[in-house]
Amino acid sequence: MSFRSNPPIAIVGMLALTAFYAAQVPAHAQSYPVKPVRIIVPFSGGSSDLAARIIAPRLQEALKQPFIIENRAGANGAIGTELVARAAPDGYTLLSVLTSHVITSSLIPTSYDPIKDFTPVAAMAVAELAMTVNNDVPVKSLAEFITFARAQANPVLYSTTQLGGNQHLAGELFTLLTGARLTPVPYKGGGEAVTALMGGHVQMYFGSMATMTPFIRSGKVRGIAVTGAKRHADGPEIPTFAEGGLPTLDIRLWYGLLAPAGTPRDIVNRLAEVVLAAIPQPEFRAQLAKMGSDPMPMNPDQFGALLRTESARFLDIIKRANVKIDP
């Protein structure tokens, strides 16, 4: 008897089993995506926009549909974020987020909940913050800066790119932990914030380590401390805040993707799989480094845990420091 015309029972059984499992996969998982996907950036530019534009080509290549960046700025990111919160949970509208996602709703009224109204997809990257000072500030260590700041008749001025952002709250947390008074001075972007520091308009700045490294190495500013569990590879001579005695000053700038709450888990997993596969690639890491970030891969569950932890932590800082901003 020829097996070519009559396949053996084992082969027939395997084919039947494969068909059975294929039938169990939801129809949307087999076909997604069948049309372009929007990635909403709730700002006009900045690092969350860069992060979206780095990951979008990888998603497009892997999933064979356009992933289109749409900037919907306004109200500290609340306008674009609300758009995604109210979008259909079908995987065709995503949100590019950074740390401010879990801060904004604690500072201004929003119509959405940053946790309950979204489904985590994946985290991609993190930027450690470096405390840097103007060269005229007579300190070389964190302990010396604390002593210096406490001794000033007026609060020490520090630049920030956004009131209510992670840099601003890093300063508020610093005051809570040390009693040293600081006053934030907002600028339109990191370039202006650094220029203000070098020009002596402010005395201190919490900037991303990757952004500040060239200025530290050239001697234009002085690095005092850096966030993170260990010293940063770009500045191994700079101690961590933990080494300087402030282990809880660990505010970092992280980036990731969210989908509307209720998005099917298989679609979320498919998106996360592509994101997490891209992170180890040398070219992707080089692009992250260029935007001042290090890889921080997190799957949906891990990213969800981070969102909950960070939301509670920033709310605590805001309440204790009585931070208020205009909507």
Residue pairs with C-beta under 8 A, 6 or more apart in sequence:
7 15
22 30
25 266
26 264
26 266
28 90
28 91
28 264
28 266
28 267
29 264
29 266
29 267
29 270
32 63
32 91
32 267
32 270
33 63
33 64
33 65
33 91
33 92
34 65
35 65
35 92
36 65
36 66
36 67
36 68
36 92
37 59
37 63
37 65
37 66
37 67
37 68
37 91
37 92
37 93
37 94
38 67
38 68
38 70
38 92
38 93
38 94
39 52
39 56
39 67
39 68
39 69
39 70
39 94
39 95
39 96
39 257
40 70
40 72
40 80
40 81
40 83
40 84
40 93
40 94
40 95
40 96
41 48
41 49
41 52
41 69
41 70
41 71
41 72
41 80
41 96
42 48
42 72
42 73
42 74
42 77
42 78
42 79
42 80
42 81
42 95
42 96
42 97
43 49
43 71
43 73
43 77
43 80
44 71
44 73
45 71
46 189
47 98
47 127
47 253
47 255
47 291
47 292
47 293
48 96
48 97
48 98
48 255
49 69
49 71
49 96
50 291
51 96
51 98
51 124
51 125
51 255
51 291
51 293
52 69
52 96
53 69
54 124
54 284
54 287
54 288
54 291
55 124
55 257
55 275
55 278
56 67
56 68
56 69
57 67
58 274
58 275
58 277
58 278
58 284
59 67
59 271
59 274
59 275
60 66
60 67
62 274
62 277
63 270
63 274
69 96
70 80
71 80
72 79
72 80
72 83
73 79
73 80
74 80
75 108
75 327
76 100
76 104
76 107
76 108
76 162
76 164
76 325
76 327
77 100
77 101
77 104
78 104
78 105
78 108
78 110
78 112
80 95
81 95
81 97
81 101
81 104
81 110
81 112
81 114
82 110
82 111
82 112
83 93
84 93
84 94
84 95
84 118
84 258
84 259
84 260
85 111
85 112
85 117
85 118
85 260
85 261
86 112
86 260
87 93
87 260
88 260
89 119
89 259
89 260
89 261
89 262
89 263
89 264
90 263
90 264
90 267
91 259
91 263
91 264
91 267
91 268
91 271
93 259
93 260
94 121
94 257
94 258
94 259
94 271
95 101
95 118
95 257
95 258
95 259
96 255
96 257
97 255
97 256
97 257
97 258
98 253
98 254
98 255
98 256
99 165
99 166
99 251
99 252
99 253
99 254
99 310
100 162
100 164
100 165
100 166
101 114
101 258
101 307
102 114
102 115
102 307
102 310
102 311
102 314
103 164
103 165
103 166
103 169
103 314
103 318
104 110
104 114
104 164
105 112
105 113
105 114
106 311
106 314
106 315
106 318
107 164
107 318
107 323
107 324
107 325
108 164
108 325
108 327
109 327
114 307
114 311
115 307
115 308
115 311
116 261
117 260
117 261
118 258
118 259
118 260
118 261
119 258
119 259
119 260
119 261
119 262
119 263
119 268
119 300
120 256
120 258
120 268
120 300
120 301
120 303
120 304
120 307
121 256
121 257
121 258
121 259
121 268
121 271
121 272
121 275
121 300
121 303
122 256
122 257
122 271
122 272
122 275
122 276
122 297
122 298
122 299
122 300
122 303
123 254
123 255
123 256
123 296
123 297
123 298
123 302
123 303
123 306
124 255
124 256
124 257
124 275
124 279
124 288
124 295
124 296
124 297
125 254
125 255
125 288
125 291
125 293
125 294
125 295
125 296
126 252
126 253
126 254
126 255
126 293
126 294
126 295
126 296
127 208
127 209
127 210
127 211
127 252
127 253
127 254
127 292
127 293
127 294
128 208
128 209
128 226
128 227
128 228
128 232
128 252
128 294
129 166
129 167
129 170
129 206
129 207
129 208
129 209
129 226
129 227
129 251
129 252
129 253
130 206
130 207
130 208
130 209
130 212
130 216
130 223
130 224
130 225
130 226
130 227
130 232
130 235
130 238
131 142
131 145
131 204
131 205
131 206
131 223
131 224
131 225
131 226
131 241
132 197
132 204
132 205
132 206
132 207
132 212
132 215
132 216
132 221
132 222
132 223
132 224
133 139
133 145
133 197
133 203
133 204
133 205
133 221
133 222
133 224
134 197
134 198
134 200
134 202
134 203
134 204
134 221
134 222
135 219
135 220
135 221
135 222
136 200
136 203
137 145
137 148
137 203
137 204
137 222
138 144
138 148
139 145
139 147
139 148
139 222
139 224
140 222
140 224
141 224
141 239
141 244
142 224
142 225
142 239
142 241
142 244
142 245
142 246
143 244
143 245
145 180
145 204
145 224
146 178
146 180
148 156
149 156
149 178
149 180
149 181
149 182
150 178
150 179
150 180
150 181
152 181
154 181
155 181
155 182
155 183
156 180
156 181
156 182
156 183
156 203
156 204
157 182
157 183
157 185
157 201
157 202
157 203
157 204
158 171
158 182
158 183
158 184
158 185
158 202
158 203
158 204
158 205
158 206
159 167
159 184
159 185
159 186
159 187
159 192
159 193
159 194
159 196
159 197
159 201
159 202
159 204
159 205
160 167
160 168
160 171
160 184
160 185
160 186
160 187
160 193
160 205
160 206
161 167
161 186
161 187
161 188
161 189
161 190
161 193
162 168
162 186
163 184
163 186
163 325
164 323
164 325
166 251
166 252
166 253
167 184
167 193
167 205
167 206
167 207
168 184
168 186
168 323
169 251
169 314
169 317
169 318
169 321
169 323
170 206
170 249
170 251
171 182
171 184
171 206
172 182
172 317
172 318
172 321
172 323
173 248
173 249
173 251
173 317
173 321
174 180
174 182
174 246
174 249
175 181
175 182
175 321
176 317
176 320
176 321
177 246
177 248
177 249
178 246
182 204
185 196
185 201
185 202
187 193
187 196
190 207
190 208
190 211
193 202
193 205
193 207
194 205
194 207
194 211
194 212
194 215
194 221
196 202
196 205
197 203
197 204
197 205
197 221
198 215
198 220
198 221
205 212
205 221
206 251
208 253
208 292
208 293
209 226
209 232
209 234
209 235
209 292
210 234
210 289
210 291
210 292
210 293
210 294
211 292
212 221
212 223
213 234
213 235
215 221
216 222
216 223
216 235
216 238
223 235
223 237
223 238
224 238
224 244
225 238
225 239
225 240
225 241
225 243
225 244
225 246
226 232
226 235
226 238
226 239
226 240
226 241
227 240
227 241
227 249
227 250
227 251
227 252
228 240
228 250
228 252
229 240
229 242
230 240
231 237
231 238
231 239
231 240
231 243
232 238
241 247
241 249
241 250
242 250
253 293
254 296
254 306
255 293
255 296
256 298
256 303
257 271
257 275
259 267
259 268
259 271
265 300
268 300
269 300
272 299
272 300
275 297
276 297
276 299
278 284
279 285
279 295
279 297
280 295
285 295
288 294
288 295
298 306
317 323
